[in-house]
Amino acid sequence: MKAQLQDRRTVADGTIEVVFRLKDEEASFVPGQHILVVLLNSPYTDEKGSLRIFLVQNITEEWGIIRIATRISESAFKKLLNEMPI
């Protein structure tokens, strides 16, 4: 399933919430589900690679989007996640 970055905001010191808009807007996720996020064409690389598993933070039956929250670090993945244009 493909998604596009829709929004990013700071929710606590060093922690961001990231909102992705799904290409298939019929899909919905519920809190507690896991998703695998792969960031394509990253200018950054490290030994951990370009994918991570996150818990979905959506409110119940929020259609067409996925919300995740994560602490920002110096990993290539999180650096790109924090810098990607909306």
Residue pairs with C-beta under 8 A, 6 or more apart in sequence:
1 22
1 23
1 24
1 27
2 22
2 23
3 20
3 21
3 22
3 23
3 66
4 20
4 21
4 23
5 18
5 19
5 20
5 21
5 84
5 85
5 86
6 19
6 20
6 21
6 65
6 86
7 17
7 18
7 19
7 86
8 16
8 17
8 18
8 19
8 81
8 82
8 84
8 86
9 16
9 17
10 16
11 17
11 69
14 71
14 72
15 69
15 70
15 71
15 72
16 69
16 70
16 72
16 81
16 82
17 57
17 67
17 68
17 69
18 67
18 68
18 69
18 70
18 81
19 65
19 66
19 67
20 37
20 65
20 66
20 67
20 68
21 64
21 65
22 64
22 65
22 66
24 64
25 63
25 64
26 63
26 64
27 63
27 64
28 58
28 61
28 62
28 63
28 64
29 35
29 56
29 58
29 62
29 66
30 56
30 58
30 60
30 61
31 55
31 56
31 57
31 58
31 59
31 60
32 55
32 56
33 55
33 56
34 53
34 54
34 55
34 56
35 53
35 54
35 56
35 66
35 68
36 51
36 52
36 53
37 51
37 52
37 53
37 54
37 68
38 50
38 51
39 50
39 51
39 77
39 80
39 81
39 84
40 50
42 50
42 76
42 77
42 80
43 80
44 76
44 77
44 79
44 80
45 76
46 75
46 76
46 77
48 75
48 76
48 77
49 77
50 76
50 77
51 77
52 70
52 77
54 68
54 70
55 68
56 66
56 67
56 68
57 67
57 68
57 69
58 65
58 66
58 67
70 78
70 81
71 78
72 78
72 79
72 82
73 79
